[in-house]
Amino acid sequence: MAAIAELLTSIHIQTTVFLIGIAVLIQAGLIWFQSLMIQQYRGIRLASLGTFFYGSGMLLSSFRGVLSDNISIVASNYLVVIGTAFIYV
């Protein structure tokens, strides 16, 4: 139990958000590739675009403290909200 508590306290949040952003961008690429193979459904490209925006926003939010606040906070939150809206349209 102590090992789990030590592991949870040693995790760096910005690195975790960065890795999640990379994983979501890979997912967006795979969804886009699927949209090329299956052309019957119209919403797949919009879902891949939304996933790309969401992943880009997550990636930008991992650079808080490195980039300026306008880019790392305002732009990242904007991309996350737009990406979520595109996914659920």
C-alpha positions in Angstrom: 0.0 0.0 0.0 2.9 2.4 0.7 4.4 1.7 -2.7 1.2 2.8 -4.4 1.0 6.0 -2.3 4.7 6.7 -3.2 4.0 6.1 -6.9 1.0 8.4 -6.8 3.0 11.2 -5.2 5.9 10.9 -7.7 3.8 11.3 -10.9 4.5 14.6 -12.7 1.2 16.0 -13.9 2.5 18.0 -16.9 4.3 14.9 -18.2 1.1 12.9 -17.8 -0.9 15.5 -19.7 1.8 15.6 -22.4 1.6 11.8 -22.9 -2.2 12.0 -23.0 -2.0 14.7 -25.7 0.3 12.6 -27.8 -2.0 9.5 -27.4 -5.0 11.6 -28.4 -3.2 12.9 -31.5 -2.3 9.4 -32.5 -6.0 8.5 -32.0 -7.0 11.4 -34.3 -4.7 10.2 -37.0 -6.2 6.7 -36.8 -9.7 8.0 -36.9 -8.8 10.1 -40.0 -7.3 7.1 -41.7 -10.5 5.2 -40.9 -12.5 8.0 -42.6 -10.5 7.4 -45.7 -11.3 3.7 -45.8 -15.0 4.0 -44.8 -16.5 6.8 -46.8 -20.2 6.0 -46.2 -20.3 7.8 -42.9 -20.0 11.6 -43.0 -19.2 12.3 -39.4 -15.9 10.5 -39.1 -13.8 13.3 -40.5 -15.5 15.8 -38.2 -14.8 13.5 -35.3 -11.1 13.1 -36.3 -10.9 16.9 -36.6 -12.4 17.3 -33.1 -10.1 14.7 -31.7 -7.1 16.6 -33.3 -8.2 19.9 -31.7 -8.7 18.2 -28.3 -5.3 16.6 -28.4 -3.6 19.8 -29.5 -5.3 21.6 -26.6 -4.1 18.9 -24.2 -0.6 19.2 -25.6 -0.6 23.0 -25.3 -1.8 22.8 -21.7 1.1 20.6 -20.8 3.4 23.5 -21.6 2.1 25.8 -18.9 5.0 27.7 -17.4 7.1 27.2 -20.6 5.0 29.1 -23.1 3.2 32.4 -22.5 -0.1 32.3 -20.7 -2.0 33.4 -23.8 -0.9 30.3 -25.7 -0.8 27.7 -22.9 -4.0 28.7 -21.1 -6.3 30.6 -23.5 -5.5 28.8 -26.7 -5.4 25.3 -25.1 -8.8 25.8 -23.4 -10.2 27.1 -26.7 -9.0 24.1 -28.6 -10.3 21.6 -26.0 -13.8 23.2 -26.1 -13.9 23.4 -29.9 -12.6 19.8 -30.1 -15.2 18.5 -27.7 -17.9 20.4 -29.6 -16.8 18.9 -32.9 -16.7 15.4 -31.5 -20.3 15.6 -30.2 -21.9 17.4 -33.2 
